[in-house]
């Protein structure tokens, strides 16, 4: 049986200020990324993304727009 890990990321744009929120990660790996994280078993993608953004930034997001899927085999 293959193990599958589902994760999410959310690009948060302030169109009035023409800014994008990024995080500078230094824990598991170094680099810039968008807020996001693991999707729990039985959790839907949108609520998981909203939860992760809240946990990582304190922001409450809504009206999310899907922009793509990335898959890879490790």
ZIQUI-V799444 format. One line per field, one symbol per residue. phi: phi as a letter, one per 30 degrees, with the letter a starting at -180 (. if undefined). psi: psi as a letter, one per 40 degrees, with the letter a starting at -180 (. if undefined). burial: + if it has 9 or more other C-alpha atoms within 8 Angstrom, else -. A space follows every 10 residues. Layout:
# ZIQUI-V799444
phi: ???
psi: ???
burial: ???
This chain:
# ZIQUI-V799444
phi: .dcbccbbbb dcccddchbb dbccdbddac kcacdlldcd eicddddddd ddddddbidc cahdcdblbb bacc
psi: hihhhhiiih hhhgddefih hiighecdih iiiiiaaihi hehidddddd ddddddeeih iifihheihh iih.
burial: -------+++ +--------- -+--+----- ---++++++- -------+++ -+++------ ---------- ----
